[in-house]
Every structure is written in structure tokens, then in C-alpha cells.
Amino acid sequence: MKPQAFAKLHDDPIHFCIIGHTDHGKTSTIRTLTHDESIGIVVDGPDTTPGVVPYPVKKIGKTRYWVYDTAGFSAFGRRMLDCEEEIGHRPEIHEFVDFLEGITDEQAEEMAGSLRKVMECHVAIVVVNASESCTKADYLEEIDFLRTSGTPIIISLNFLHSSKSKPAEWRKQLIKLRVTNIINFDAHKRTMRDERNLFVSLEALLESQLHKDFIEHWIDDRERISQERDLRVVESIKRAILAMSGLSVSKINLHSGNFKKAQKEATEEFAETLSACFWRSVVEVLGDYDVEEKHVELANGGKRGAATSRQEARSRWRPSLFKAGTSGGAAATVAAIEAMMGGVTLFIPTGLTFLLTYGGAQMAEVKKSPEGTALSLSISDEQLIQLIGCLVDQARRARTLGRGAFSNERDPNPVVPFQVEAKSDTVEKGEIRDSVLHFARTRPKRSETFDEDLLEVLRH
């Protein structure tokens, strides 16, 4: 779009309205539409409609479009029957709104405000939970009534990842209502293709060519940004590989009297250094997708931790770097570390390399000098593959969810979706494993082939 077109758009922005029941995915859909420029910031919009929260999407200080979060429809069917009884016929939408505004009830006032906003907007998106029956509550009746608003509507089928999801049933019933603008958009497990489909559907329903041109520009811009972020993440993962593969802890001037203590200290230092390096890598990779450190939680036995500080949480999480094989839990992990730290000295043949192992997981490569006077620890191939796999897993999740996964900080129960466990088989097999180890060992200045390998596994 040309700069003058953007100026016109500021004077004539697009208005989208989001409708849906509580916990159906309205907020996540709104965060997709608003991206990360103004999400979570409630501002004074063009009006102060009850039950409507406005979010502006801006670029260089100019508003491009507005997204409105509505309060939804509480007891829609009952209120509709009350209105029919009062006026003697099935109400038109403006009659129903007038009826609701005459009721001294906060929920009725909010429903009236939501309906007025629907009538004022260019397009309305109705978010439904496809894992619930379409005959439940007043879902179909509400959608059928919204068709009379004069505003084009899109039905967004959410929670498609649920085993209970029945999108085919929803589509069948919606088509019976002559609703054909239906998209699959799982707001909690979406892809760039899903986002593109959503925006393309919006573009198709807009009448203004200016608005259509902007949506097309917006789609291209977001895809370009996504590609740039993918490339940044690849660089971050490569830095993580080099950083972790280069870690080493050494102890020298050893003799029979201090070797046991030196091994314990070296192992503890290595564990702490490796966990800190891995955590920095996680934060950097997620940051490339606009995920902040405060949105990341450290897995603790598969449950959310209760640490009072990030440092305390990280300290508790550290032993999971040395997870006891593929089946060992938190207790086994801690026991393994306590045993190692408690003075259990493993026999290390002089002059040979030994892989420190617990539960089948090769954690660190330990080397002892031929004279027995020096000891060094570095990351094993197995441990590096596990951690890089975990890093790729987190990057994939951030790439899919981005900031759309997060609750508003004002929410009573904020969601923290990124729980990090240092166990993954994502790069454990096939060519990508060999590529990771080759890159770690050779440290090439140019790595176009490896970059492509990482991009492929990242976007898979």
C-alpha cells in the first residue's frame, strides 16, 4: 500500500467485532488479530458501549483497524422469548436491542451493547467451541439471529485439537442455516496458514477496496515478519549448539586425597553452568517470537512449580537436565543428582573417556588425564541432542502460539503455556541429529545446508 492510502485508512479504519461465549477462544482470536502491538491495553475507543472492549491496531502511530471484544449473550433464548411475549412477534434485531435496553439488568445492557456493536462493524467473527455440541445452549439460535444484523459474519471453529471436537457436525448444522463463511481456526494451536485463512476470509467480506488492499498488505507483512523471525531463531539455535557444546569444567593438580571432592565439585559446577546456558538459550529463542521470560515456566515433575522467584524456580529445575532416562520422574532425577553430589565416585579408567550415565541417559563426557592429576567434564552427544530437541520444541510452540497464548495480566488466572523440560526426541533420529553433531564439532563459518535443515524441522 502507498503511504497516502495508509493516511486514508487512519480516517476510515476497519472495524471487527468478536462474539462468543466465555472460554470459547475469543481472547486468543483477538490476540491473533491485534498481533502484539496493543494487546492487553484497554483504551478509550470511539465510544463507550457497555459490554464492549475496544482494541486498536496501530502502525507508526496510526490506527489501521479496531477489534472489539463483546460481552457475549447471556440467557439469549429466555430473553428472546420475553421479548416476543412483550411485542407479540419475533423481533427484528433493533427491536430486540430496544427491549434489552429497557431492562434494568447489567447483563441485558451488555447484550444490547454487543448487538449494537455488531450492527456497526464491517465484519463480525463468531468464535465457537467445536468440542461442544452445536445443539447445546442457544448457539445455533444466536448465530441465526446474528444473520439478521446486516453485518457479514464468519464462524470460527475453535478447539479443533480436542478429541471431542466435531467440526463436521457444526458445519452441517450451520449450512442448514445458510451460513457458509466457516473457517477452522484453532486459536490455541494455530499455524500461519490458519492466520492467513482468517484474514483472507475477512478480506472477502469487506466492501471497501481500501480495506481489502490493507488486509492483503497485512497478510504479506505478517508472513514476511514470520520468515524473518524463523531465520533469527535458526541463528539462536546455532548459537545455543556452539555454546553448550563448548562448555567444559576442569579440575587439575589432583591426587588420591582430593579426587573424590574434585569430581563432586566439577560435576556440580558443570550441571549449574549447563543449565544456565540452556536457560539463556530458551529465553533467547522464545524472545525471537515475542515470548517474554515471565511467560515461561519451568517444568517440575510435570506440574506447575510454586517457586517464589525465577532464580529459585531455575534452581529447582536444574536436575531435570539430567533426567533419568525416558521414564524416570522428578524423584528419580533428584535422587540421581543427590547420589552424585553425595560423594558416590564412579570408577573412571585412567586415560579413557567415560560417559557419565544415569538411567540410560548419557549426560556428560568425563576425561581423566593419564597421570590421574586432571579431570574434565563436557556435554555428551546424547545430552546435547536432548537439549537442542527441547529448544526446537519450544521454538515450534512459540512460532505457533506467539503472544496469542497469554492471558491478560489482569486475568485472575493467567496462563503460562511454556513449560520447559529438558527431554525431547525431536532431533534424536535421522539426518538432523547428524547435522547438529557435525555443526557442533566442525563449527563452520558458513552453514547454509544446516540452516535449511533447522528451518525444515522448525516449520514441520
FENUR-V948655 format. One record per run of one state. SS is the DSSP state (H for helix, E for strand, - for the rest). FROM is the first residue (numbers start at 1). TO is the last residue. Records with the same first field share a line. If there is no record, write none. Layout:
SS: FROM-TO ; FROM-TO
This chain:
-: 1-2 ; 12-13 ; 21-25 ; 35-51 ; 60-61 ; 71-75 ; 88-92 ; 102-105 ; 121-122 ; 130-138 ; 150-151 ; 159-166 ; 177-181 ; 185-191 ; 206-208 ; 246-247 ; 252-258 ; 288-292 ; 299-299 ; 301-302 ; 304-309 ; 323-329 ; 342-352 ; 359-360 ; 369-374 ; 380-380 ; 406-417 ; 421-430 ; 443-447 ; 460-460
H: 3-11 ; 26-34 ; 76-87 ; 93-101 ; 106-120 ; 139-149 ; 167-176 ; 192-205 ; 209-245 ; 259-287 ; 293-295 ; 310-322 ; 330-341 ; 381-405 ; 431-442 ; 448-459
E: 14-20 ; 52-59 ; 62-70 ; 123-129 ; 152-158 ; 182-184 ; 248-251 ; 296-298 ; 300-300 ; 303-303 ; 353-358 ; 361-368 ; 375-379 ; 418-420
